[in-house]
Structures are given as structure tokens and as C-alpha cells.
């Protein structure tokens, strides 16, 4: 989703990691290491693959928090020391891949990871759970649905994919997963009203129990600053899956937009605890602290973001705002100032 937060007085850029990271020895240091970025692609077609799980390991063990590829296939690891690493990429339905790379001084590696699609039998692991709803979908509708997903994910033909998802719905009118995929396609095509309509249909037909549709809808509504509508959607997603960081992140965005600072802080901290390598959470947290007039905490949040995203779009504006707030705090002895 377009995680750009036009909340309050902060111009929020997108992407990033936590304020402090642990190196492979377990010590904590303030974001002084190297950055590795990259993309996960489908082998041969070069189609972006989202939701791939990525781990980066050194000889001493995990070197950073687990990352997940975004809708464009992008991923990022921060605060790495010079040395050799292995990145392990996993995605259901694809072969697991391990890539070796070296991080050198003044270097910022960009890695392209290609995943091989497994056959249907290989992709289904023993004991995979299948919901009652999935079992109820007629075989013909499933085949058409999978054809649509292939057009979307493998062949990058979103317009043709929509036709297949619509056909799947004709075969099985309560196929809410197909409505959600239509929402994804329209979002990628920047047809946001159509995306919202399809996602709302998926949410309604699933009796508000399909997490993917709830999260996508909450993100879309937050992007459009329709926070009062986004809040109950994100809250429902968090109720269904309390262990998912995205639902707490979207809930925090909505609550901050509604100027409910204490609640926004709670949700943002939960999102941060679950996924401390998502820098936009620090920006939401800064907005929550701004609402609380906790300006020292705002400076700390922005320091964390800037350590991780010094050159991201919008970072210079955030840096200037951080400096203005910190200068004001320096002139106010009653406030504790966090050094940049």
C-alpha cells in the first residue's frame, strides 16, 4: 500500500527499519552499519513476488530481523557490518533459495533473488490446512481463479487477470478471495474506487473474517486519509490476527489520524514489537507522541527513522523538522533531549 502518512505536521516518507539494531554478537548500536536492498522475482518472467520471507545470516547467526518482500518485491536489511552473509528466501509454492553476498566498506549491495515456481504437488506441503470455504469452491472456479493469479503474478497482465477473477465469481458467486484479487489488480492499476469496491465486497462476503481484504482495505482508506472508516477495519484485522504487525500498523495510522494519541501509541508500539524493521512505524509513533506533546519522544522517533533512512524521499524535510523540535527542547531545560 502507499504508506505515506500525511498526518499532523509530519511529512512521512515510506520504508525502513528500527531505531536500534543488534549485530550478530547481540550488542546494540545506533544504526551505523551498511544496507542491503533487493527484489524477489519469479524465475524467467521476472514478475515481482510479494510476502516472501527473507532471513540474513552471518557465520554467527541471524544478522538482522526477518524481512518480507513488498508488493513490488522489494526488501531491505539495515545495520550490517562488513563481511559475508547468506540471504535465505522462502515463499509458499516456490523453491527456497540461498544467496551469498559480501558487504564491503562504502558499499550498498542490491540483490535480485529469483524463485522457481514448484509444481502443484510440490507446493502443497504435508498437513497444509485448507479452510472449509476453500473446500467448498467448485473445481472449475478454482481453475479459473488460479489462471487469473497466474496472469497477475507471472505474466504481469492485470487487465486480463480481472476477467478471469470475474469468471471465477460467475462460477461461484461467494468467492470472496476472487473479489479481493480484483481489489489488488485495481489497486495496481491505480483504479482506487474500483479497488475499494471490490475489497469491501470481499470483506462483506467473508463476514469480516478475511485478513487480506481487511488489511488492504484499511491501508487504502488510510492512504486517502479516511481514518474514521479505516479504524474499525484495521481493528477487526487485529482482532482476527493479533500476531500480525500490519493490522496494528494500520490501526495506529488510523488512530493517529483521528488524533487519538494514546491509543495510536499503543498500537504503534505493538506493530514495532512485532516487526521492528518497519521504519514507517516510527513515523506513526512520532505522530502519536506529537499528539501527546511528548516532544523528546518525537525527536527520538525521528532520530531512529533518519538513522535508517538518511537519504529516503522526504528524509531531508523530516531532518529539518527534527532539528527545529530539538533546538526548542534545548532551550527548555525541563525536557530531556535525545542526541541525533
Secondary structure, 3 states (H helix, E strand, C coil): CCCCCCCCCCCCCCCCCCCCEECCCCCEECCCCEEEEEEEEECCCCCECCCCEEEEEECCEECCCCEECCCCCEEEEEEECCEEEEEEEECCCECCEEEEEEECCCCCCEEEEEECECCHHHHCCCCCCCCHHHHHCCHHHHHHHHHHHHHHHCCCCHHHHHHHHHHHHHHCCCCHHHHHHHHHHHHHCCCHHHHHHHHHHHHHHCCCCCHHHHHHHHHHHHHCCCHHHHHHHHHHHHHHCCCCHHHHHHHHHHHHHCCCHHHHHHHHHHHHHHCCCCCHHHHHHHHHHHHCCCHHHHHHHHHHHHHHCCCCCCHHHHHHHHHHHHHHHHCCCCCCCCCC
